[in-house]
Amino acid sequence: MNSAILLSSWEKVSREDLRRLLRNHTPAEAVELLKVEITSGMPDTEEIERKTESASAQCMKTVIYGSEDYPDILVNIPDPPVVLFYRGNLDKFISMPAIAVIGSRRCTTYGRKVARSLSRDFVRSGVAVVSGLARGIDSEAHRGVIEAGGVTMAVLGNGLDICYPPEHDRLSEKIIEKGVILSEYPPGTEPARYRFPERNRLISGFSKGVVVVEAGKRSGTMITVNTALDQGRDVFAVPGEVTGALSMGTNMLLRDGAGVVITAADVLEPLGLAHDPESIISFLFCCNKSIISKSA
């Protein structure tokens, strides 16, 4: 744990330089080399002790680039993380195919229902769901998985000892029970605007495909779409109202060639994953119910 926290906290050294070190040295050896070559970047000893105590108190675990247990799915993405901190069962998540379900924090009732329904249907087909624990679509995706008794991963843009947004503390604990919460940032790292685009490459990186449920034209969700395309992941989108501002992003994705999502099978079949035929009925029922209630 100490080496992981030191490597993730060292200043004035890039992730690429750290990966280069770890290709030829153990984490402990890499730390010793940094002490010699980049002394000015060494983090404060007391700060490291606080972070280590926090990690231990919350039963955090770590995976370091180059180790045997480093997730294979991340090895070849652009800029893979050097250290992963996690709580929960990472091995179980990695053993399953995963799909990212993402969307805007500001979303409609329709978007919330679709995110939950799709996530439940992915679970029925033995697929895990990864998202970002954010308000709106992300949290609904996680809840759908939990309702179906499945496995989900929440990738955070801050340290795991900080719950953001704070109202999702209970949701986080439920995710940990059967899934995993994960971050490349050490304990004590506060949420910051620039960290969320960074973490988005891990949401798409852990997935076989990315489903955008609802997003505006300039939504931050589009950052994840771009990282997904850079990583060679398939992108899918749920169609929405042509005049709806929160559907502009998804409808533009569809116009530009993203896969159309009407049922879970529209995602699972192109990715070569099995699907539960009953999921089609449940998804259509969810959508029709939403449309009927809206027009009443």
N, C-alpha and C positions, 0 to 999 in steps of 0.2 A: 504493500500500500504506500509506503513512504516514497519509493522510487517513482510510482505512478503520479503521486501528488507533486513531487519535485519536477518531473518532466513536463507536466501540464501547467506548472506555475512559473517556469523559467522564462525570464524576459530576454529580449534581444536575440532570440533564436526562432527561426521559422519552423513550421511543421515539416516542411521538406527536409530541412537540415536534421531535425530530430529523427525522421524516418531513415535518413541516410546513416545516421549513427546506429540505429537499431537494426539495420540490415547486417551489421558486422559485429555488434556488441550486445551483451545482455543489458537490461535496464540499469542494473547497478553500475556496470562499467561505463555506460553512457553518461550517468550522473557524474562519475569521477572525472571523465574527460571534460564535461561542461565546467566543472569546478576549476579546471586548469585553463581552458581555452576561452570561456566567457564568464569570468568571475563576476563581472559587473551585473550580470543578469540573475545571479543567484537570489532566490527569494529569502525573506527574513525567516530565521530559524523558529522563532515563536509563532509566526504565522503558519508555518508548515505543521508545527505541533498541534495548533488549534484545528487545522483542517483534518489532520490525521485522527484526532480525538472525535471530531464530528462524524467522520466516515465510519469509525468503529462503532460509535453509539447507534448509528442507523443501519448497521450491518451492510454497509456498501461493499461491493466487490469491484474488481478492476480487471480489464483486459488491455494488454499493451501491444502495440503494433510489432509484428515479427514473432509473437508467441504462437504456440501450437493451437491455442484456443481462440485466436483472433478470428472473427467471422470471415469466411471465405468470400461472402457476397460483397464485402467492402474493399477487398484487397485491390481490385482493379478500377475502382471509381476514381475520378479526378480528386486529388487532395483527400485521401482517406485520413480519418482521425488517428492521432498518435496514441491517445489513451481513451478508454471508455469506462466510465463509472456507471454502475447499475445497481438497482435493488429489484429483487424478484428472480425469476427463472429465465435467464437469457438462453440457456441451452435448449429449453423447450421451445421457445420462440423460434430460434434459428433452425430447429429441426423441421419446421413447417414452412410451406410457401406462404408468403405474405403479400398483401395488397395495401397500398396507402390510400386512405380515404381522407380527403382534405377539403377545405373551403373557407369561406369568409367568416370572420368573427361576428360580423353583422349579417344575419341571415333571416330568411323567412320561416314561417311555420312549415311550409312545404319542404324547404331545404333540410330542416331538422328531422322531419319524418323520414325523408328519403335516406339521409345519412344513417339513421338507426336501422331502418329496414334492410338496406344493402348490407350493412355490417353483420346483422343477424344472419342473413342469407349466406354470406361468405363463411361464417362459422359452421353452418350446416353442411358445407362442402369441405370442411377440414382445413380451411384457410385462416391464417392469422391476419389481424389488421394493425397497421401502424399509422399513427397520427401524432399531433403535436400538443395535446392537452389544452389547446387554446379555447377560449370561449367560442360558442357557435358550433359550426360543423364538426370541428375536431372532437370536442367533448361529447357530442351526440354519437359520433362513430364509436368512441370508447364505450359509451353506455350501451349501445346496441350489442356490442360483443359481450359485455358483462351479463346482460339480460339473457343471452343465448348460451352462457356458460363457456365461452370461448377464450382465446388467448389474444391479448393485445399488447402493443408496445407504445409507450408515450415517450417521445424524444423531446427533451427540454432544452431551452436556450439559456440555462442558468445551472447553478449547482444543485445537486439533489437534496440538499438540506434546506432548500428554499422552495416553497410551493408557490408557483405563479401560473395563473392567477390564484390568489389566496383562497378563494371560495371553492377551489377544486381539491382541497386537502383530503376530503373523504373519498373522492373519486380516485385520487392517486393511490390511496391505500387499497382500494378495491382492485385496481389494476395490478398492484404488486402481488396480491393473493394468488393469482393464476397466470399473470403475465409479467411484465417488466417495465420499469421506468429507467431511462438511460440519458446520459449526457456526456459530452467530451470535456465539460468544464469541471474543475475541482470544487469540492465543498466551499461554500462561502462566496461563490461567484454570483453577483447580483444580475437580474435580468437587465439587458441593455438592447437598444433597438438594433444595433449591428449584429448581435449574436443570433437573432432569429433567422435571418437569411443564411447564416453559416450552418445552423442546425438543420435547415431544410434539405441540405444535400444528404443528410443521414436518413431523413424520412423517406426520400425516394431511393436512397442507396440500399436500404433494407428490404425494399419491395421488388416484386416482379413487374408491377404495373401501378400506375397512379390514377385514381379516380377523383375528379374534381366535381363536387356536388353542386356548389353554388359559389360564384365569385363575380365581383364587379370588374370592370375593364382594367382598373389599375390596382387590383387586389394584390396583396403580398403573396397570395396563393400562386400567382404566376411565376414567382421566383422558384418555387418548388417544381413547377412545370418545366422551367428552363433547365434546372439541374437534372431532372428526370431525362430529358431529351439528350443532354450531354452524357448521361450515363447509359444511354441506349435502352431506357425503359419505355414501355408503351404507355401512352397517355389516353385516358378516357374522360368523357364529360357527360353530365346529366343535362338534357335540354331543359330550358326554362322559358318563361314568357319573353317574347321578342321585345316588348316594351319595358320589361323589368330591369332596373339598374343592376340588381344583384344577380341577374342572369346574363348580363352582357359579356362577361369574361368566358363563361362556359359556352355560350352560343358562338362566340368568336373562335373558340377552340374547335368546335364542331365544324364550323365553316372552313377552318384551316386543315382539317383532316383527322382530328381526334376521333377515337372510337365512340360511337353513340351508346349510352347506357340507358336501357329501358328496364332490364332485369339483371340480376347478378350473372346470369349465363352469358350476357353480352361482354362481360369482362373475363369470366373464367374460361370460356371456350377458346378465345384467341390466344390465351396464355397456356393452353394445354392442361388446364386444371379441371377436375371433375366438378359437376354441379348437381344440386338437389332440385329436381323438377318442381317440387312443392314451393321452392323459393319464388318461382315466377308468379304463382297465384298470390302468395303473401305480399309480394312487392306491388303487384297491380292493385290489390285490394287497398294497400296503404295509400297509393297515389290517388285512386278514385275517391276514397274517403276524404282525402284532403281537398280535392277539387269540388266535391259535393258540398262540404262544409263551407268552402270559400264562396260558392255561388248562392248559398242559401240566404 
